[in-house]
Amino acid sequence: MTSIKGKVVVITGASRGIGKAIADECLKKGAIVVIASRSKPQGRQAGEQRKAEHIFCDVTSSKSLQFLVRKVISGHDRIDILINNAAIGLFETIAASKEQDVRAIMETNVLAPLHLTQLVLPHMRQRKSGLIVNISSAIAKHSLYYQGVYSASKAALERLTEAIAIEEAGNGISALLIVPDRTKTAFRMRALGSKKNAPLPLTLPESDPSRVARTITAAIERGTSICYTSLRSRIFAYAAALSPSIISRTFRKEFLLAGRPKGKP
Ligand SMILES: NC(=O)c1ccc[n+]([C@@H]2O[C@H](COP(=O)([O-])OP(=O)(O)OC[C@H]3O[C@@H](n4cnc5c(N)ncnc54)[C@H](OP(=O)(O)O)[C@@H]3O)[C@@H](O)[C@H]2O)c1
């Protein structure tokens, strides 16, 4: 068990949502937190004493990522934990997905965490310690209709995370994959695509971001390599691995129902 206390934690996209909740939780545990996002973090909760440092950063810009790493290293001398959390969604069928939207998803969700990891690794290697945390999604395990491109981006991030864990173990660096499922944030509202308001299957209650953040920080401190933030995320992952055909059949049925005009059988 390694405490987060005193660790320099860089979190991308922590201006709101799950990233903001992780930042709050890390602050509570005594970490030095740096938030990297395009907008300032949303208001802090009442009673919070310590503040995260905020650096304006667009993760899709190489210059912005280089500036971020330079700034953190010059201010704190090290990065102990990098949390690649920033991402955007795309709610659209594969057939109708626009090239510019697909590129935006891949740049934000795959290329940005890859590039930032490449910039941070030399500093972690020098100290022979560090942790890369990548935030995936339950639907990386099996695609869902209207989210094929997003799902593909998270599956790519998962393969990158596995490779980091293998290649960097000898350098004292580990990787942690986080697998959240539906969580109460502005993610869907802010996503690209024309199907943002379309019904999704299995109407399940959304997880609370603070609870998700507590699960994530506990996994960081435990030193595990994968963390499902809810039981249903774990069940979905196992079902997708054991019987993808059942998942596919269920979603096909739901997709046909979702596309049917209201009132018609
Ligand atoms: N919410 C869910 O149901 C759910 C489920 C599974 C997985 N996830 C994953 O959890 C993570 C957090 O999602 P969330 O629900 O908290 O989403 P969110 O509320 O929409 O927050 C996304 C964050 O990413 C940042 N961001 C987006 N593009 C960026 C860019 N180009 N440069 C820098 N920052 C950028 C945003 O900050 P700025 O706009 O200020 O830059 C924001 O802070 C994501 O990786 C998402 O894929 C979410």
PDBQT file of the ligand as one rigid body, heavy atoms in Angstrom, charges set to zero:
ROOT
HETATM    1  N1  LIG A 301     -19.324   9.903 -17.473  1.00  0.00    +0.000 N 
HETATM    2  C1  LIG A 301     -19.392   8.643 -17.839  1.00  0.00    +0.000 C 
HETATM    3  O1  LIG A 301     -20.483   8.049 -17.891  1.00  0.00    +0.000 OA
HETATM    4  C2  LIG A 301     -18.118   7.877 -18.172  1.00  0.00    +0.000 A 
HETATM    5  C3  LIG A 301     -18.209   6.472 -18.291  1.00  0.00    +0.000 A 
HETATM    6  C4  LIG A 301     -17.050   5.759 -18.603  1.00  0.00    +0.000 A 
HETATM    7  C5  LIG A 301     -15.837   6.410 -18.765  1.00  0.00    +0.000 A 
HETATM    8  N2  LIG A 301     -15.783   7.776 -18.646  1.00  0.00    +0.000 N 
HETATM    9  C6  LIG A 301     -14.468   8.420 -18.827  1.00  0.00    +0.000 C 
HETATM   10  O2  LIG A 301     -14.162   9.177 -17.670  1.00  0.00    +0.000 OA
HETATM   11  C7  LIG A 301     -13.333  10.282 -18.020  1.00  0.00    +0.000 C 
HETATM   12  C8  LIG A 301     -13.921  11.567 -17.468  1.00  0.00    +0.000 C 
HETATM   13  O3  LIG A 301     -15.177  11.780 -18.085  1.00  0.00    +0.000 OA
HETATM   14  P1  LIG A 301     -16.298  12.716 -17.440  1.00  0.00    +0.000 P 
HETATM   15  O4  LIG A 301     -17.547  11.931 -17.434  1.00  0.00    +0.000 OA
HETATM   16  O5  LIG A 301     -15.804  13.334 -16.188  1.00  0.00    +0.000 OA
HETATM   17  O6  LIG A 301     -16.429  13.812 -18.620  1.00  0.00    +0.000 OA
HETATM   18  P2  LIG A 301     -16.657  15.401 -18.554  1.00  0.00    +0.000 P 
HETATM   19  O7  LIG A 301     -17.475  15.776 -17.391  1.00  0.00    +0.000 OA
HETATM   20  O8  LIG A 301     -17.145  15.769 -19.932  1.00  0.00    +0.000 OA
HETATM   21  O9  LIG A 301     -15.179  15.951 -18.331  1.00  0.00    +0.000 OA
HETATM   22  C9  LIG A 301     -14.218  15.807 -19.330  1.00  0.00    +0.000 C 
HETATM   23  C10 LIG A 301     -12.966  16.556 -18.947  1.00  0.00    +0.000 C 
HETATM   24  O10 LIG A 301     -12.038  16.430 -20.043  1.00  0.00    +0.000 OA
HETATM   25  C11 LIG A 301     -11.511  17.697 -20.337  1.00  0.00    +0.000 C 
HETATM   26  N3  LIG A 301     -11.121  17.796 -21.746  1.00  0.00    +0.000 N 
HETATM   27  C12 LIG A 301     -11.832  17.454 -22.854  1.00  0.00    +0.000 A 
HETATM   28  N4  LIG A 301     -11.129  17.739 -23.957  1.00  0.00    +0.000 NA
HETATM   29  C13 LIG A 301      -9.946  18.270 -23.533  1.00  0.00    +0.000 A 
HETATM   30  C14 LIG A 301      -8.803  18.785 -24.202  1.00  0.00    +0.000 A 
HETATM   31  N5  LIG A 301      -8.716  18.808 -25.545  1.00  0.00    +0.000 N 
HETATM   32  N6  LIG A 301      -7.777  19.250 -23.458  1.00  0.00    +0.000 NA
HETATM   33  C15 LIG A 301      -7.841  19.255 -22.103  1.00  0.00    +0.000 A 
HETATM   34  N7  LIG A 301      -8.888  18.781 -21.412  1.00  0.00    +0.000 NA
HETATM   35  C16 LIG A 301      -9.937  18.302 -22.126  1.00  0.00    +0.000 A 
HETATM   36  C17 LIG A 301     -12.610  18.690 -19.964  1.00  0.00    +0.000 C 
HETATM   37  O11 LIG A 301     -12.019  19.942 -19.598  1.00  0.00    +0.000 OA
HETATM   38  P3  LIG A 301     -12.085  21.265 -20.497  1.00  0.00    +0.000 P 
HETATM   39  O12 LIG A 301     -13.322  21.209 -21.326  1.00  0.00    +0.000 OA
HETATM   40  O13 LIG A 301     -12.057  22.340 -19.466  1.00  0.00    +0.000 OA
HETATM   41  O14 LIG A 301     -10.820  21.226 -21.296  1.00  0.00    +0.000 OA
HETATM   42  C18 LIG A 301     -13.207  18.031 -18.720  1.00  0.00    +0.000 C 
HETATM   43  O15 LIG A 301     -12.511  18.451 -17.561  1.00  0.00    +0.000 OA
HETATM   44  C19 LIG A 301     -13.192  10.261 -19.533  1.00  0.00    +0.000 C 
HETATM   45  O16 LIG A 301     -11.994   9.611 -19.879  1.00  0.00    +0.000 OA
HETATM   46  C20 LIG A 301     -14.397   9.412 -19.976  1.00  0.00    +0.000 C 
HETATM   47  O17 LIG A 301     -14.155   8.792 -21.220  1.00  0.00    +0.000 OA
HETATM   48  C21 LIG A 301     -16.882   8.520 -18.349  1.00  0.00    +0.000 A 
ENDROOT
TORSDOF 0
